[in-house]
Amino acid sequence: MIFKAVGDSRPYPDHGLETTKDWSNVPPRVVQLGELITTKSTLDLRGLLADDSTFYGDLFPHCVEWEGELYLEDGLHRALRAALQQRPVLHARVLVLS
């Protein structure tokens, strides 16, 4: 299994970070793909296969740590691409909510 679980919503409270600039203050760290719970259950293959998929966005996926779980909020395509390249980890910005 690639991810810990596949979800289709954000079960944590709204954190107010909307833009790439907002997220830029959250430092990236290494996360295990097997610890992530997705917040999207579908993905667009065009986004996964695009050469410039991170050109207009953040280079790092966005995760939220809440109640002991790690949710992948943005960057499902990047995480899946890492898994397809047989990389068990990736660097992601992790916002810790209490």
Secondary structure, DSSP 8 states (H G I E B T S, - for coil): --SSEE-SS--S------SHHHHTTS-EEEEEGGGEEES-S---HHHHH-TTTTSSS-SS-EEEEETTEEEEEE-HHHHHHHHHTT-SEEEEEEEE--
